[in-house]
Amino acid sequence: MRVPRPIESAIDWLRFDVPGRVDRRLLIGGGGLALVALIGLVIAVDPFGGGDDGETRVVTIAVATEDTDEAPVGTLGFPVLATRNTTRISGPDPVADAAAAALATHPPAPDAPPLAATALVPDDDWQAGIAASVLAGPPVRAPVLISQGGGVPSPTADALSQLNPRGGDVAVYSLGGAAVPSGLKSDDLDGSSPAEIANSVDRLRQELVRREPDHIVIASSEVAGYAMPAAAWAARSGDPVLFSGRNRVPDATIAALRRHATAAVYILGPESVISRGAEQKIARVASTVTRIGAAGVVQNALLFARYSDASFGWNINDPGHGLILANADRPLDAAAAASLAASGKWGPLLLTETADVLPPELRSFLLDIKPGFQTDPTRAVYNHIWLMGDATAIGGQVQAEVDELAELAQVGAETGGTGGVTDSEPGQPLSGEAESEPEPQKGKGK
C-alpha cells in the first residue's frame, strides 16, 4: 500500500537536511510522539500539496519554533493544531494564515462552484485588509489574500493556483498596490489613504451586490486592535467598513456616508480612538449613530461580540457558536479570518494581547457561553473556536485552556478545574458580568 503523499513528504523531510528549515533533530529527539504530531500537522496544514518535484511547501507553517514544548501540551502530546473544540490556522505570519484560511473555506473540490474572485491586500496595510473583508462574505465570497508591493509571496501564489478564480472580467481585486500573479485578470482599487481605499471597496461592493447597506461600521484607522473585530462582521453582514481618525473624519468617509444616507452607523471603539468630536461630525451626515466601545482591545471585541441592535450585531450571549481568536499584534489576521467568520461555523473575532496568557475577561466570556447538557450530550449545542497563527501568536497552553472552556459540560456536574461548571448554569450570564460592560451610546444624527 502506498504511503499518502503528505506522510511521505514528512518522512522525507525528517530524513534529509533541508537548508533554512527547522533542525530535524529537534523533532526526532522528541520521540515517536513528535513524528506522529508532525505527520498530523502536515496532513492538515499543507492544503497545497507537494509539487511534482517532491517539494513540501508549507511544512514550516506547522513548526515555527525551536521550543518543542510549544507543539505538544502536557505529557500526552496534545496537538497544537486541533483539539476537541479548537482548530488552529498555524501560520508563522498572516500571509500563510490567509492562504490556509482561503483554502479551508473554499476547498478546491471537483464539483465545487468556481470561485469568482479573490481580494489581494499588501502585507503592510492592515486597514486595506479590514476594508476588503466585506468582499469575503456572501454573495461575493472573495477570500482575502495577502501580497506585497514588489512580488507575490509563495503561499499566496500557491493558494491562488489552487483556488483558480474564474471571474468574468476580474479574477483578482488588488488593493493598495498589492502585486498580482501574471496571467490573472485584475482590477486595482485606488486610494492613497485607508479612508480612500475603504471608499473604493464600498463602491465595488455596491456594484457587485447592487443593494444599499443597512448598516455601516466606522473603525479606527490608527489603532488596529480596536478595528480588527469589524472585519469579521463585515464578512458576516455585508456591511462596509469605513475609517476615521481620532479627531479627523476623512473626506472619503464623509462622501461614502452621504451615498448611504439612510444606513445606520455604528462606531466601533471608545472615545480614546474615535473622539466625541469625530462622532458629532459623523452624525451630521448619518441617520443614526451608535457607539459600541470599551476600553481595551480585548474588552472592545467582547462587547461587540455580545452586542445586538435589531438586525445588527452578533448577539453572542448563549452557547452554540463559532468563534475566532487572534492576537491583536497581528492585525492582518483579522482579514485572513474573514472568510471563516462568514461560512462553516459563523462567528465573531475575539482578541488576546499576549500569546501565553488567556485574558481574564475572555475567560469569563467563554465560561459564560460554555455549552451544557442535562441528560443527552448528543442533543446539545457546541462551541468551536478557530485560532489564528502559530504558537508565537497564541500559545499551546492558551489553546488548551480555550478548548476546556469550550468543552460541553454536564449541568450540575462537579468537574472542578479550569472551565468546570460553576454555580451559574453554562450559557447563562455570570453574576455581575453583564452589568460591568459599558452601555452603547446611541443618538440621532442631525
N, C-alpha and C positions, 0 to 999 in steps of 0.2 A: 504494500500500500504506500502510495506516495505521500510524503510529509507535506502538509499545506504550506504554500509559499511563504506566508508571514513567519511561520515557525522555522522553516528552512533558512530564511533570511536572518532570523535572530540567532540561530545556531552558528551560521557563517560569521555573523558579526562578532560573536563571542570567540570564535576560533582564530580569527585573524586580527592583527593590529590594523586599526583604521586611523590614519593621522587626523588629529583635531577632534576625535571623539573621546568619550569618557573611557579611562583605562579599564579594560575588561576585567582586570584583577579585582577591581572594586566590587564587581558583581559576582565573580567566581568565588571570591573569598567569603561571600555570604552564604554559600552552600546551595543546596537544591532549591530552597525557597526563593532565592534571588532569581534563579533561572526561570522557575515557574512564573514568578511575578513579571519578569521581563517579557516572556512569551505572551502572557495575557495582555500586557501593555501594548506590545507591538500589534497584536491582532486588533485591538480596539482603537489604537491611535493612528495606525498607518492606513487611512482610508484611501490613499492614493495608490497603494501597492508599490512593489518594486518594479523598476524598469526592466526591459529585456536584457539589459547588461548586468542585471543582478544587484543594482544599486538599491539600498534601502534608504529612502529619502527622509523619513520622518521619525526614525528611531530616537533621535536626540530629544524629541518632544517628551518622551517618556522618562528620560534620565537627564535631568538638568543640574544635578548637584553631585559633588563627591561625598556628601554626607549620607551614607547608606541608611542612617536612621530616619531620613525623610521619606523613604519609599515605603517600608512597612510600618505599621502602627502596632506596637506591642510585640509579644514573642511569637504570635501565630502568623506573622506576615500578612496582616490585614492590608489589603491592597489600597494604594492611594488613588487608583484610577476610578474604581467604582466600589460602592458599599451597598448595603441593603436599600438605602434611601437617597444616595447621592451618586452623581455621575460627574467626573471631572473632565473638562477640556484642558488637557495638560500641556499647554504650550509654554515655551520659555518667554514668549512675548505675544502681544496682541496680534501680530501678523499671523503667527501659527494658529492662535486661538480662532481667529476669524475664518481661516481656511478650513479648520476642522469643524467648526460650527456650521459653516455653509454646507458642507457635505453631509453632516449629521441631519440637517433639516431638509436637504434636497438630495437624498441618495440617488445616484445615477442608475436606477433600475431600468431594464429594457422597455418596460411598458409604462414608465412614469411619464406624465405630461412634460413636454420640453420646457426648460426654463427660458423665459423670455429675455431677461437681462440681469446684470449684477451692477452694483454701485462700487466704485473704487475711490477710496479716500487716502490722502497722504498719511504717512506714519508719524508726522509731526503736527497733525491738525485734528485734535480730538473734537473740536467744535464741528468740523465738517462731518465727522463720523456720527455724532449725535443728531445732526440735522438730517443726514441721509437715512437714518434708521426708520423714518416714516415710510420709506420705499420697501422696507423688508417685510412688512405685513401685507395682508390681503387688501385689495385684489392684485397688487403689483407683484409682491413676493420676490423682490430683488435683494438677495443677501448682500450684506456689506462686507467687502474685502478690503485689505489694506495694501497699498502700494507705496512707491517712493517717487520723488521728483525725477530722479535720474535713471530709474530702472525698476523692473518688476521683481520682487523677491520670489525665490523658487517655490515656497509654499503657496503663494498667491497664483503663480503661473500654473502650478500643478492642479490647484483647485479649479481654476478656470478651464483647464483642459478636460477635467472630469465633468464639470458642470455643463460645459458646452452650450452657453447661452445662444439662443437662436431667435432673437427678436427680429422683427421685420427690417426696420431701418437702423435700429440701435441695439447692440448686444451689451454694451458697457456704458454706464454713465460715470464720467470722470469728474471728480470734484477737486478744486484747488490745485490743478496741475498734476494730479496723480498719473503716473505713467501707465500706459495700456499696452498689453502684448500686441505685437504685429499680427495682422490678419483678422482682428476683431473690429467690427464697426462700432465707433464710439461717438458720444456726444459730450462736449465739455460744458459743465455748468460754471458760468462765470461768477466772479466775486473776488474782491481784494480784501475782504474782511469777513469774520464769522457771520455778521448780520446779512451781508450781501449774498454770501453763499446760501444761507438758510432761506433767504428770499427767493433765490433761483430754484432751490429744491421745492419750495412751496408752489412756485409757478409750474414746475414739472409735475408735481403731484396733482395739481388741478387739471392739467392737460391729460394725464393718464387716467385719473379717476372720474373726472367730469362731474364733480359734485362739490358743493360748498362744505367746508368743515363745520361741525357743530361746536367744536372747541379748539382753542389754541393754547399751547403751553409756552410761557416765556421763561427761559432759563438763563442762568448767568453765563456770560461769555468769558468770565475772568477766573472763576473758581470751579474747577472741573468736578469736584466731588458733589457739589450741590446740583450740577446739571446732569450728571450721569443717569439718574433714575428716569429722566424724561425720554431716553432712547427706547426703553422697553415699552413705555406707554404709547409712544408714537407708533411703534410697530404694531402693537395690540389694537389701537383705535383708529389709526389713520389720521390722527390729529397732528398738524405740523408743529415743529418746534422752532421758535424764533428766539433771538438773543437780545439781552440788554446788559449794559454795564451797570456798575453800582449806582451811579448817578445819571449817566447819559443813556438815553434811549436812541439808538441809531436811526437815521432817516430810513434805511431799508426796512427796519422793523415796523416803523410807523406806516410806511407805504403798504406793507403786507396786511397790517391791521385794518387799514382803510379799505382794502379789497374785500375783507371779510368782516364787514361792519356788524353783522348780526351774530357772529360767533362769540360764545362766552370765553373769556380769557382767564387763565389760571397762572399765577406767578408761582414758580417753584423755588422756594428758598426764603430765608429770613431777611429782614431789612439790612442786615450786615452785608449782604451780597447784592441785593436789589433794593434800593432805598425807598422810603416812603415817597420822596420826591419823584423818583422814576415811576413808581406806581401811579401817582397822580397824572403824570404825562401820558401814560398808557390809558388811563381812564377817560381822557378827553376824546379818544378815538375808538373806544371799545364799548360794547353794550353793557357788559358787566365785567368786573374784575374781582377775582378771589385770590387771596394769598394762601398757599399751603407751605408753611415754613417752620422749621425747628432749628435751634442752634446745634450745630454738629452734623457732619455729613451722614453719620450712621443714623442718628435720630431723624434727620430730614427724610431719608429714604424710607424709614419705617412709618413715619407719619403719612407719606404719600401712598405707601402700600395699604394702609388702613383706610385711607380717605375715600369717601363716596359722596357724590352730589348728583342725584338722578342718574343720567347715563354716563357721567364722568367719574372715573376713579376705579381702582382695583377692588376696594371693599374686601380686603383680606382680613377677616375677623373671625374666621372659623376654620376648621381643618378641611383638607381635601383639595390641595392646590399644588401647582408647580411654583417653584421659586428659583431665583438665580442669585448667586453670591459672587461678588467681585471685590477686588482690592481697589480702594479709592486712588492709590498711587498709579494705577494702570487705566486711565480714563478711556482709552480706545477699546478696552474690553467691553465697555457698555455697547459700543457699536457692533463688536463681534458677536455679542449675545443677543442682538435684536431679533434675529430670526427664531431663537429659542423662546423668546417671550410671546411669539405670535403663532406658534404651532406646537404640536405634541402636547406637552403639559404647560399650557399658557401660564405666565405669572410674572410678577414684578421683579425688578432688580434691587437687591439689598446690598449693603456695603459693609466692609470692615476696613480699618485703617492699619491693621497690623497682621502679619502672616501667622503669628504664633499664639495669639490670644483672642478668644471669641469675645466681642464686646458684650458687657452685661445686658445692655438694652436689647441687643439682638437675641441673646439667650432667652430673655424674658418673653420676647415676641414669639420665638419658636416654641417655647413651653406653653404659651397662651393658645397657640393653634395646634398643639400636639394632638394627633388623632387618637381616638379611643374607641373601645368596643365593650359591650357588656357580656355577651354570650357567644357571638359568632364573628370571628375576625374576618371571615371571607365576605361578609356583608358590610364591612366598614369602608370608610373613605381613607385615602392615603395622601401623604405629602411626599413630594420629590423635589430635590434641590440640585441644580446644576452648579458646579464650582468652576470659575473661570481662572485658568492659569495653573502653573506648576506649583511645587511646594514653596518656592520663593514668594509667591503671591498669597497662597492660602496653605498653611502647613498641614501635615498629616494629622497631628493631634487635634487641630481645629476641625478637620473633616470628620474625625471620629466623634467628636462632641456634637457636631451638627447632625450626624447620622443618628445618634442616640436620641436627640431631641425630636427628630422627625419620625422615630420608630413608633409603630402602633402599640398602644398600651391598653391593658385591661382596666376599665374604670373600677376604682376601689381596690386594685391590687397593690400590695405593699412591695414595690420594686426597689425603692431606695436608689441612691446614687444619682448621677447626673441624668437629667431628663426623666426621672421617675415621676409617677403620678403624685401630685400634691393634694392638699385639701380642696383645690379647685379642680373640677372635672375637666379633662382635656377638651380643648375647643371653647372653653368659657373664659371670659376676661379674668385676669388675675386681680386680686383685691387691690384697688387704688391705682392700677396701672393706667386705665383709660383717663382718669382724672388728671394724670400728670402730663398728658400731651397738650401742647398749645392748641387753642381753637383756631381754625382757619378764619381769616378776616375777609369779609365779603362786603362789597359796596357797589353802588350803581354808578356807571360812567356818565359823564355829562354829555 
